[in-house]
Amino acid sequence: MTNEDSKGAPLSRSHYAALAAFRYELRRFLAFSEAAATQAGLPPQQHQALLTVAGHPGPEPPTVGHVAERLMIAPHSAAELVARMVEAKLLAKSRGVQDRRRMELALTPEAEARLHQLTAAHLTELRSLEPALARALAQALGDPAAKANATPTQG
């Protein structure tokens, strides 16, 4: 471990403050997200899994393995999560057409409705947090303009 940043400059209190401010802004968003999911009747991890399935970029439907990877959880934990979501009628699970060993996931209409509502709320929250997040990120990365525009963050 060194006392230097990636450019070889010595780390200072302002480096720590900038990183702390950025982490604070991220935590504010995550706290909002968890509260919004809970209020919508979903455990936060189920909301994250719904986003993962709905936002899967690949040409083939997502799988339990994809959920495990994106949520950074063990495959058996993802399998248990998916099983609970299938039981709650939030996900549908089916065998792949081309590879029958592959279990593919899809949102149910109920899940789509809940996710639509939550996503709209999250985008509104992100728009309100954008200035603080952008400023904190710029400060953490050492943008001189960000330092000039810095305002103290509550916390």
PEBEL-V177787 format. One record per residue. N is the residue number from 0. PSI is psi in whole degrees, 0 to 359 (none if undefined). Layout:
BEGIN
n=N psi=PSI
n=N psi=PSI
END
This chain:
BEGIN
n=0 psi=137
n=1 psi=166
n=2 psi=33
n=3 psi=153
n=4 psi=184
n=5 psi=343
n=6 psi=3
n=7 psi=2
n=8 psi=147
n=9 psi=142
n=10 psi=140
n=11 psi=175
n=12 psi=326
n=13 psi=328
n=14 psi=313
n=15 psi=319
n=16 psi=319
n=17 psi=317
n=18 psi=320
n=19 psi=320
n=20 psi=318
n=21 psi=315
n=22 psi=324
n=23 psi=314
n=24 psi=320
n=25 psi=316
n=26 psi=323
n=27 psi=315
n=28 psi=315
n=29 psi=321
n=30 psi=318
n=31 psi=312
n=32 psi=314
n=33 psi=317
n=34 psi=319
n=35 psi=318
n=36 psi=314
n=37 psi=316
n=38 psi=329
n=39 psi=3
n=40 psi=20
n=41 psi=135
n=42 psi=143
n=43 psi=323
n=44 psi=327
n=45 psi=322
n=46 psi=315
n=47 psi=321
n=48 psi=319
n=49 psi=317
n=50 psi=319
n=51 psi=315
n=52 psi=313
n=53 psi=326
n=54 psi=11
n=55 psi=123
n=56 psi=346
n=57 psi=165
n=58 psi=334
n=59 psi=153
n=60 psi=153
n=61 psi=161
n=62 psi=175
n=63 psi=321
n=64 psi=321
n=65 psi=318
n=66 psi=315
n=67 psi=313
n=68 psi=311
n=69 psi=329
n=70 psi=356
n=71 psi=50
n=72 psi=163
n=73 psi=148
n=74 psi=319
n=75 psi=328
n=76 psi=320
n=77 psi=320
n=78 psi=319
n=79 psi=318
n=80 psi=313
n=81 psi=319
n=82 psi=317
n=83 psi=322
n=84 psi=327
n=85 psi=316
n=86 psi=324
n=87 psi=3
n=88 psi=37
n=89 psi=332
n=90 psi=148
n=91 psi=139
n=92 psi=131
n=93 psi=159
n=94 psi=144
n=95 psi=147
n=96 psi=314
n=97 psi=327
n=98 psi=102
n=99 psi=345
n=100 psi=340
n=101 psi=126
n=102 psi=114
n=103 psi=148
n=104 psi=147
n=105 psi=151
n=106 psi=146
n=107 psi=165
n=108 psi=322
n=109 psi=314
n=110 psi=318
n=111 psi=318
n=112 psi=315
n=113 psi=317
n=114 psi=323
n=115 psi=313
n=116 psi=313
n=117 psi=321
n=118 psi=319
n=119 psi=316
n=120 psi=321
n=121 psi=320
n=122 psi=322
n=123 psi=316
n=124 psi=318
n=125 psi=321
n=126 psi=322
n=127 psi=330
n=128 psi=347
n=129 psi=312
n=130 psi=316
n=131 psi=320
n=132 psi=314
n=133 psi=317
n=134 psi=315
n=135 psi=320
n=136 psi=316
n=137 psi=319
n=138 psi=318
n=139 psi=328
n=140 psi=1
n=141 psi=25
n=142 psi=116
n=143 psi=326
n=144 psi=327
n=145 psi=323
n=146 psi=323
n=147 psi=329
n=148 psi=10
n=149 psi=138
n=150 psi=144
n=151 psi=142
n=152 psi=139
n=153 psi=150
n=154 psi=none
END
